[in-house]
Amino acid sequence: MSTLIIALPDLASPSTEPAFVRTPDGQQAGEHGTAALTQLPMADEIVALVPLACLSWHRITLPRAPAGQAPGGARRPS
């Protein structure tokens, strides 16, 4: 099974073409370079690497389940 690994460019990068490597077996690198998204080689599986500067983490508070109900809305056994 072939895998295409794409390193997405950082937002601050002047390059709009991502770097890529295609591996036919997951063990050895094959075709590699940079290309427009429409020109990337085909593969059975695609992995995109997102630059750390493009990620953000947000703390959220989830609502609590009403008393007597399990998560998902199911009734707790009595």
C-alpha positions in Angstrom: 0.0 0.0 0.0 1.5 3.3 -1.0 1.6 6.3 1.3 1.9 10.0 0.4 3.3 12.2 3.2 2.7 15.9 2.6 4.4 18.6 4.7 1.9 21.5 4.6 3.7 24.9 4.3 3.7 27.3 7.2 1.4 30.4 6.8 4.4 32.6 6.9 6.2 30.7 4.2 6.4 32.3 0.7 6.1 28.8 -0.8 2.6 27.6 -1.7 3.8 24.2 -2.9 4.0 21.6 -0.2 7.0 19.2 0.1 6.0 15.6 -0.3 7.4 12.1 -0.2 5.7 9.0 -1.6 6.6 5.6 -0.2 5.5 2.4 -1.9 5.8 0.2 1.2 6.1 2.5 4.3 9.7 1.6 4.7 11.6 3.3 1.8 11.2 6.8 0.3 10.4 6.9 -3.3 9.3 9.9 -5.3 9.8 13.2 -3.5 9.9 17.0 -4.1 7.5 19.9 -4.1 4.3 20.3 -6.2 1.0 22.1 -6.4 -1.8 20.2 -4.6 -3.3 19.3 -8.0 0.0 17.8 -9.2 0.8 15.5 -6.2 1.2 11.8 -7.0 -1.6 9.4 -6.3 -1.3 7.0 -3.3 -3.5 4.6 -1.3 -3.1 6.6 1.9 -2.4 10.3 2.6 -0.8 11.8 5.7 -0.6 15.6 6.1 1.9 17.1 8.5 0.6 20.4 9.9 3.1 23.0 11.1 3.1 23.7 14.8 2.5 27.4 14.2 -0.8 26.5 12.4 -2.3 24.6 15.4 -4.1 26.1 18.4 -5.5 24.5 21.5 -8.6 25.7 23.3 -9.8 24.7 26.8 -13.5 24.0 26.8 -16.0 23.0 29.5 -18.5 20.3 28.5 -22.0 20.4 29.9 -22.7 17.9 32.6 -25.3 15.2 32.1 -28.6 15.8 33.9 -28.9 13.9 37.2 -30.0 10.3 36.7 -28.8 10.1 33.1 -25.6 8.5 31.9 -23.6 10.3 29.2 -25.3 9.9 25.8 -28.8 10.3 27.2 -29.2 6.7 28.4 -31.0 6.2 31.8 -28.8 4.9 34.6 -30.0 1.6 36.0 -31.8 1.9 39.3 
